[in-house]
């Protein structure tokens, strides 16, 4: 499998048979409102453009995974692209109706913790909690994905979550080869963080037997953690050998 990191949580998973687009935020810089206007500078999102080779990858997409409906995971440009190309979508059963109302072709609706057939292998919806404390209730439902396909590394896409017992269970019981987690430590103007803190990112990486890929970095105005911050933290904790912090547009074969 080759993991192509585009921007924020948007990526393309290249297998021997498919190109799987994950959480398409495809709009131009500044096409989404600022997610925080007081805690951090009120810049419109996304903050950075897509890599130059994005279109070449998008033209190869055969399937789409959508973890939840927030605009930084599915924006208007992403919706338009999926509709124009009539691409098959896998998502949570809790999101399926709304996505179909937007004109998307949902072909697989997942319940939590129930494996289903997927592209010659299996996919399981993993519970995710989008924030610490009460804010998680306001952020709504999110689904991670655990994917097993023939002759490919096992992959855990955690999506927007903090470190919970369910997340830890995946690492301990399934021992994925690759895990992708949100590392921007996003915060709104009120409440506790809505993504893992740096300390929990380190705890996750210590629990993880495989490689941790860090996304959700430097593309949105409510994510204060920088790549260099994480690089220093992992070096300090002697975990650098277990992580990959991709730049936008970077790819890696696993």
C-alpha positions in Angstrom: 0.0 0.0 0.0 1.1 3.5 -0.8 -0.3 6.3 1.4 -0.6 9.6 -0.4 -1.1 12.4 2.0 -2.8 15.4 0.4 -3.8 17.9 3.1 -5.3 17.7 6.6 -7.1 14.3 6.7 -7.5 14.0 3.0 -5.5 11.1 1.5 -5.5 8.5 -1.2 -4.7 4.9 -0.3 -3.2 3.1 -3.3 -3.4 -0.7 -3.3 -2.7 -3.2 -6.0 -6.3 -2.9 -7.3 -7.8 0.4 -6.0 -7.3 4.1 -5.2 -9.3 4.9 -2.1 -10.0 8.6 -1.4 -10.3 9.4 2.3 -12.3 12.5 3.6 -12.1 14.8 0.6 -11.6 18.4 1.5 -10.8 19.7 -2.0 -11.7 23.4 -1.9 -9.4 26.3 -2.5 -7.7 28.2 0.3 -10.2 30.2 2.4 -13.4 28.6 1.2 -14.5 27.4 4.7 -15.1 29.7 7.6 -12.7 30.0 10.5 -13.3 27.3 13.1 -12.1 29.6 15.9 -12.2 33.4 15.9 -10.8 34.2 19.4 -8.5 31.5 20.7 -6.4 31.6 17.5 -6.2 34.0 14.6 -9.6 34.0 12.6 -8.2 32.8 9.3 -10.5 31.1 6.8 -9.9 27.5 6.0 -8.1 25.6 4.5 -4.9 27.5 5.2 -2.9 25.7 2.5 -3.6 24.7 -1.1 -3.7 21.2 -2.4 -0.5 19.7 -3.8 0.2 20.1 -7.5 -0.3 16.4 -8.3 -3.7 16.1 -6.6 -5.7 16.0 -9.8 -3.6 13.2 -11.1 -4.4 11.1 -8.1 -8.1 12.1 -8.0 -8.5 10.9 -11.6 -7.5 7.4 -10.4 -9.9 7.2 -7.5 -12.1 4.1 -7.4 -13.7 4.3 -4.0 -14.3 6.8 -1.2 -14.3 6.7 2.6 -16.1 9.4 4.6 -15.5 9.3 8.4 -18.0 12.2 9.2 -19.6 15.2 7.8 -17.5 18.2 9.1 -16.4 20.5 6.4 -12.7 19.8 6.9 -13.4 16.2 6.0 -16.0 16.7 3.3 -16.4 20.2 1.8 -18.5 21.5 -1.0 -15.8 20.9 -3.6 -15.4 17.4 -2.3 -19.1 16.8 -2.6 -19.1 18.2 -6.2 -16.2 15.9 -7.1 -17.9 12.8 -5.8 -21.2 13.6 -7.5 -19.6 14.5 -10.8 -17.7 11.2 -10.9 -20.5 9.1 -9.3 -17.9 7.5 -7.0 -19.0 4.8 -4.6 -18.9 5.8 -0.9 -18.5 3.9 2.3 -19.6 5.7 5.5 -21.3 5.3 8.9 -24.9 4.2 8.8 -25.5 7.4 10.9 -24.3 9.6 8.0 -25.7 7.6 5.0 -29.0 9.3 4.7 -27.6 12.8 4.8 -24.9 12.0 2.3 -27.4 10.5 0.0 -29.5 13.7 0.3 -26.4 15.6 -0.9 -26.4 13.4 -4.0 -23.6 11.0 -3.1 -23.7 7.3 -4.1 -23.5 5.4 -0.8 -22.8 1.7 -1.5 -21.8 0.5 2.0 -23.2 1.7 5.4 -21.2 0.6 8.4 -22.3 0.0 12.0 -19.7 0.3 14.7 -17.7 -2.8 15.5 -19.2 -5.0 12.7 -16.8 -6.1 10.0 -18.1 -6.0 6.4 -16.8 -7.2 3.0 -14.8 -4.4 1.3 -12.7 -4.5 -1.9 -11.7 -8.1 -1.5 -11.1 -7.8 2.2 -13.0 -6.4 5.2 -13.7 -3.0 6.8 -14.9 -2.4 10.4 -16.3 0.9 11.7 -14.5 1.9 14.9 -16.0 4.2 17.5 -14.4 7.6 17.7 -14.9 10.4 20.3 -14.4 13.9 18.8 -13.2 15.7 21.9 -12.6 15.7 25.7 -15.5 16.2 28.0 -18.9 17.8 27.0 -17.7 19.1 23.6 -17.7 15.6 22.2 -21.5 15.6 22.4 -21.6 18.8 20.3 -19.2 17.5 17.7 -21.5 14.6 16.7 -20.8 11.1 15.5 -17.5 10.1 13.9 -16.4 6.7 12.6 -12.9 5.4 12.3 -12.1 2.5 10.0 -10.1 -0.7 10.4 -9.2 -2.2 7.0 -7.8 -5.6 6.1 -7.1 -6.4 2.4 -5.2 -9.3 0.8 -1.5 -8.7 0.4 -1.7 -5.2 2.0 -0.8 -4.0 5.5 -3.6 -3.8 8.0 -4.7 -0.1 8.3 -6.5 1.8 11.1 -7.8 5.2 10.1 -8.8 6.6 13.5 -10.4 9.8 12.2 -11.2 12.7 14.5 -10.9 11.2 18.0 -9.2 11.3 21.3 -7.5 8.3 22.9 -10.4 6.2 24.3 -10.7 2.6 25.5 -12.2 1.7 22.1 -9.2 3.2 20.3 -6.7 1.5 22.6 -8.5 -1.8 22.1 -7.8 -1.6 18.3 -4.1 -1.1 19.0 -3.8 -3.9 21.5 -6.2 -6.5 20.0 -5.7 -5.9 16.3 -2.2 -4.6 16.3 -2.5 -2.7 12.9 0.5 -2.3 10.7 -0.4 1.3 10.1 -2.5 3.8 12.2 -3.4 7.2 11.0 -4.3 9.7 13.8 -5.3 13.4 14.0 -2.4 15.3 15.6 -3.3 19.0 15.4 -4.8 19.2 18.9 -7.7 21.2 17.5 -9.6 23.6 19.9 -12.6 25.7 19.4 -13.1 29.1 21.1 -14.7 27.3 24.1 -14.4 23.8 25.7 -11.6 21.4 25.9 -9.6 20.2 22.8 -11.5 18.3 20.2 -8.6 16.1 19.1 -5.8 14.3 21.0 -3.4 16.4 23.1 0.3 15.9 22.4 0.5 13.7 25.6 -2.2 11.4 24.2 -0.5 11.3 20.8 2.6 10.0 22.6 0.5 7.5 24.6 -1.1 6.3 21.4 2.2 5.8 19.7 3.6 3.9 22.7 0.6 1.5 22.6 0.9 1.1 18.8 2.9 -1.9 17.6 3.0 -0.5 14.0 3.7 2.8 12.4 1.8 5.9 13.4 1.0 8.4 10.6 0.2 12.0 11.9 -2.3 14.0 10.0 -4.6 17.0 10.6 -1.6 19.4 10.8 -1.0 23.0 9.7 -4.1 23.1 7.4 -6.8 24.6 9.7 -6.9 27.6 11.9 -7.9 25.8 15.0 -5.0 23.3 15.1 -2.1 24.8 17.0 0.3 21.8 16.9 3.0 22.1 14.2 5.0 19.3 12.6 8.2 20.5 14.2 6.5 20.4 17.6 5.7 16.7 17.1 9.0 15.9 15.6 10.7 17.2 18.8 8.2 15.5 21.0 8.8 12.1 19.4 12.5 12.6 19.4 12.4 13.4 23.1 10.4 10.3 23.8 12.6 8.1 21.6 9.6 7.3 19.4 10.8 8.8 16.1 11.3 5.3 14.5 7.6 4.5 15.0 6.1 7.6 13.3 5.7 9.3 10.0 4.7 13.0 9.8 4.1 13.6 6.1 4.3 17.0 4.4 1.4 17.9 2.2 1.8 16.0 -1.1 4.2 13.4 0.4 3.7 9.7 -0.3 5.1 6.5 1.3 5.1 2.9 0.4 4.3 0.5 3.3 
